Amino acid sequence: MVKALQETHPLLDAIIKEFNLKHDAALAQFLKIAPSMVSKIRHRTLSVTGDTILRVYDRTGWSIEKIREKL
């Protein structure tokens, strides 16, 4: 059986890479959001909200401009 490829999302992938997180569950814990929310953002059934952008800003220390570039 072939495992389905995980969808990419520039913002989520950048956070995982920069903070050496192993998977989306670790990303959810890092951002302090529900794992289902990460999944919905990754599969584009949920847009990145202002609240999520603020969480990314608070947890990563990235500028709003850098976050915007990744969106």
C-alpha positions in Angstrom: 0.0 0.0 0.0 1.4 3.4 -0.9 1.3 6.1 1.8 -0.4 9.3 0.7 1.9 12.3 0.4 1.3 14.9 3.0 0.1 18.2 1.6 2.5 21.1 1.9 1.8 24.5 3.4 4.6 27.1 3.3 3.9 28.6 6.7 3.5 25.3 8.6 6.4 23.7 6.8 8.7 26.7 7.6 7.8 26.5 11.3 8.4 22.7 11.4 11.8 23.2 9.7 13.1 26.2 11.7 12.1 24.7 15.1 13.1 21.1 14.3 9.6 19.8 14.9 9.1 16.1 13.9 5.5 16.2 12.7 2.2 18.1 12.7 1.3 16.9 16.2 4.4 18.6 17.6 3.6 21.7 15.6 0.1 21.8 17.1 1.6 21.5 20.6 4.2 24.2 19.8 1.6 26.6 18.6 -0.9 25.6 21.3 -3.7 24.8 18.9 -5.7 21.6 18.2 -4.0 19.0 15.9 -7.2 19.0 13.9 -6.8 22.7 13.2 -3.3 22.1 11.8 -4.7 19.4 9.6 -7.5 21.6 8.3 -5.0 24.4 7.6 -2.6 22.0 5.9 -5.4 20.6 3.7 -6.8 24.0 3.0 -10.2 23.4 4.4 -9.6 26.2 7.0 -7.9 29.5 6.3 -5.1 30.8 8.5 -7.0 33.2 10.8 -5.8 36.3 12.6 -5.7 34.4 15.8 -3.5 31.7 14.2 -1.2 34.4 12.8 -0.9 36.0 16.3 0.0 32.5 17.8 2.7 32.1 15.2 4.0 35.6 15.9 4.0 34.9 19.7 5.6 31.4 19.5 8.2 32.0 16.8 9.1 35.6 17.3 8.9 36.1 13.5 7.9 39.5 12.1 4.4 39.9 10.6 6.2 40.5 7.3 8.0 37.1 7.5 4.7 35.4 8.4 3.0 37.1 5.5 5.7 36.0 3.1 5.0 32.4 4.1 1.3 32.7 3.5 
